[in-house]
Structure formats: structure tokens, C-alpha cells
Amino acid sequence: MEIKILQLIEGAKKAVGLTVIIDVFRAFSIACYVFDKGAEKIIPVGELETAYSLKEKNPDFLLMGERKGKKLPGFDYGNSPHLILEDDFTDRTVIHTTSAGTQGIVNAANAQEIITGSFVNAEAVADYIIKKSPVKVSLVCMGYAGIEPADEDIFCAHYIKSLVQRKTGSSEAGAFFYTDEEKEMKKKEIIEKLREGSGRRFFDPDNQEWSPSADFDFCLQFDIFDFILRAESYASGLFFLKKLEISSMG
């Protein structure tokens, strides 16, 4: 199994094989929380016009997403896991558009299969990769707006890769961790580095209305969901994300 770590929209375009589109802060973290709260499907789209058009044709669908981190006009939700805590998504369909994560999905035209990745379901992603045992795996870090690398997504890609390597018994110089103790130490290290680095924006008082500090913690709850989100064909070139429980797979 060959695992490559790619970057940004250009990386998504180059991705082949089983492709994991990674967006930790916050697209594919909130997506997991939405499914955990009962959603039937999420339709990831790149263009705002597509999102608004889908909503117009399907008034019962919910609009969720952001540009430059902020909730968009006419949208039901922004991109904050914390701000959906009190809401029930049972059997709902969500249209989701973001600056980075959903752009990766729509640009991964050469991928054999697309799933999403974040820390909240990283181990499930690794287990799915192992179960599928593809020849090629592309881990795509979407970064800031798909054009600038972000540490959280790079850390997540290496975390997933290390999980796969350890569970399959392979070894590679420079792996994030080898033992359970090293794994726990790496989690703490990642959290501290992000708190002082790319995660600092969540603690800016000016951002609390749309990017509350609690989002930092929600996005860094490691391995709390035992499911992956797989992109499947929807209509007119669109995808929808489907929840697949790892424990129910053979």
C-alpha cells in the first residue's frame, strides 16, 4: 500500500486511489457531529450558487457552511460544531459548502473513492483504509481555503498514516508514533502546538460569534466516532456523504 500526503486544491486534483479529504478546522469535524445527531445525508458543494440553487429546489434541506470562517447570508448554520449542539438533525439533508474541505471533494476528479477525514474519526478512517486495502491512498490536507497549508490537517494526515502503518505492521522512518504511549504523547503535543499556532484564532474575542473557542476542543476530540463519511454520486455531478459504521463492516 502506497500512502501519499498531498496538499490543498492542487493536491486534491492529483489524488488517486482511496482519497481522504482532510479538514480538521472545521468542515469534516462538524460533518461527523451532524451525522452523530441523526442527519440522513450531507451534500458537499463547492460553489455558493450551487448551494443556494439546491436549497431553492429543496426547501426542506438545511444550508450549512462558511466563507472566511463566517456563516453565509440565508444559511441555517455556519461551520461551528459548538453552535449545533442543541439541534436535532434526525433524517435531515444538509447542503454543506466551505472554503476548503468541500472544495477538496469536488476537485478530486481522479480519485477511485473519496472519504473525509478529521481527528474525531481518524482511527475509523485508518481502519477503513486497512479493510479496503487499496494499492494507493491519497491523504489530502485542505489547509486554509485550499490554497495555504494548515498544521492541523498535516498533523491529521500523519496521524492517520501512522495508525495504518502500526496496525498493518509496517514501519517507516519518521512515523508519528509506534506505541500506545507514544500515541498519547503525540495527541497532547498536537493539541498544544495547535493551541499556540493555527488554533489560536478560536480564542480571539472578536471571533466568538462565529468561531467560538469550544470549536477548538470539539475538533480535537480524537477518535470519538466509529464511522467514516464516504462520498457517493448524488445528481448532476454532485456527491452526497454517507455514514458508514466501521464496526458493522466485515
HUGICOR-V101097 format. One record per backbone hydrogen bond with DSSP energy under -0.5 kcal/mol. NH is the residue of the N-H (numbers start at 1). CO is the residue of the C=O. E is the energy in kcal/mol with one decimal. If there is no record, write none. Layout:
BEGIN
NH_CO_E / NH_CO_E
END
This chain:
BEGIN
2_135_-2.8 / 3_1_-0.6 / 4_2_-0.6 / 4_137_-2.9 / 6_4_-0.6 / 6_139_-3.0 / 8_141_-3.8 / 9_146_-2.3 / 11_7_-1.9 / 12_8_-2.2 / 13_9_-2.1 / 14_10_-1.1 / 15_11_-0.9 / 15_12_-0.6 / 17_110_-0.5 / 18_136_-2.2 / 19_17_-0.7 / 19_113_-3.4 / 20_138_-3.3 / 21_19_-0.6 / 21_115_-2.7 / 22_20_-0.7 / 22_140_-3.2 / 23_117_-1.8 / 26_24_-0.7 / 28_23_-1.7 / 29_26_-1.2 / 30_26_-2.9 / 31_27_-1.7 / 33_29_-1.8 / 34_30_-2.6 / 35_31_-2.1 / 36_32_-2.4 / 37_33_-1.2 / 38_35_-1.9 / 39_34_-1.8 / 40_92_-2.5 / 41_92_-1.3 / 42_241_-1.1 / 43_94_-3.4 / 44_42_-0.7 / 45_96_-2.6 / 51_47_-1.7 / 52_48_-2.7 / 53_49_-2.2 / 54_50_-2.4 / 55_51_-2.1 / 56_52_-2.2 / 57_53_-2.0 / 58_54_-1.6 / 61_58_-2.2 / 62_93_-2.5 / 64_62_-0.5 / 64_95_-2.8 / 65_77_-1.2 / 65_78_-0.6 / 66_97_-1.6 / 67_70_-1.6 / 70_67_-1.6 / 75_72_-2.1 / 76_63_-1.2 / 77_63_-1.9 / 81_79_-0.6 / 84_81_-1.3 / 85_82_-1.2 / 87_84_-1.8 / 89_37_-1.7 / 89_87_-0.5 / 91_38_-2.6 / 92_89_-2.5 / 94_41_-2.3 / 95_62_-3.6 / 96_43_-2.8 / 96_94_-0.6 / 97_64_-1.9 / 103_100_-0.5 / 104_100_-1.4 / 104_101_-0.8 / 105_101_-1.2 / 106_102_-1.9 / 107_103_-1.1 / 108_104_-0.8 / 108_105_-1.0 / 109_107_-1.8 / 111_108_-1.1 / 112_17_-1.7 / 113_17_-1.5 / 115_19_-2.7 / 116_229_-1.8 / 117_21_-2.1 / 121_118_-0.9 / 122_119_-1.1 / 125_121_-2.2 / 126_122_-2.5 / 127_123_-2.6 / 128_124_-2.3 / 129_125_-2.4 / 130_126_-2.2 / 131_127_-2.5 / 132_128_-2.5 / 133_129_-2.1 / 134_129_-0.5 / 137_2_-3.0 / 138_18_-2.4 / 139_4_-3.2 / 139_137_-0.5 / 140_20_-3.1 / 140_138_-0.7 / 141_6_-2.8 / 141_139_-0.6 / 142_22_-2.1 / 142_140_-0.7 / 144_148_-3.4 / 145_143_-0.7 / 146_142_-0.8 / 147_144_-2.4 / 148_144_-1.2 / 153_150_-0.6 / 154_150_-1.7 / 155_151_-3.3 / 156_152_-1.9 / 157_153_-2.2 / 158_154_-2.2 / 159_155_-2.3 / 160_156_-2.7 / 161_157_-2.5 / 162_158_-2.4 / 163_159_-2.1 / 164_160_-2.4 / 165_161_-2.5 / 166_162_-2.7 / 167_163_-2.5 / 168_164_-1.7 / 169_165_-0.5 / 169_166_-0.8 / 170_165_-1.7 / 175_172_-1.4 / 183_179_-2.2 / 184_180_-2.3 / 185_181_-2.1 / 186_182_-2.4 / 187_183_-2.1 / 188_184_-1.9 / 189_185_-2.2 / 190_186_-2.7 / 191_187_-2.4 / 192_188_-2.2 / 193_189_-2.6 / 194_190_-2.6 / 195_191_-2.2 / 196_192_-1.5 / 197_193_-0.8 / 199_194_-2.4 / 200_197_-1.8 / 201_198_-0.5 / 202_199_-1.6 / 203_200_-1.9 / 204_201_-1.2 / 205_203_-0.5 / 207_204_-2.2 / 208_205_-0.9 / 210_207_-1.0 / 211_207_-3.1 / 215_212_-1.7 / 216_213_-1.1 / 217_213_-0.8 / 218_214_-2.4 / 219_215_-2.5 / 220_216_-0.7 / 220_217_-0.5 / 221_218_-0.9 / 222_220_-1.1 / 223_119_-2.9 / 224_120_-0.8 / 224_221_-0.9 / 225_120_-2.4 / 228_244_-2.3 / 230_228_-0.6 / 230_242_-2.7 / 231_114_-2.7 / 232_240_-2.8 / 234_238_-2.9 / 238_235_-2.2 / 239_44_-0.6 / 240_232_-2.5 / 241_42_-3.7 / 242_230_-2.6 / 244_228_-2.6 / 246_226_-1.9 / 247_226_-0.6 / 248_245_-0.6 / 249_246_-1.4
END
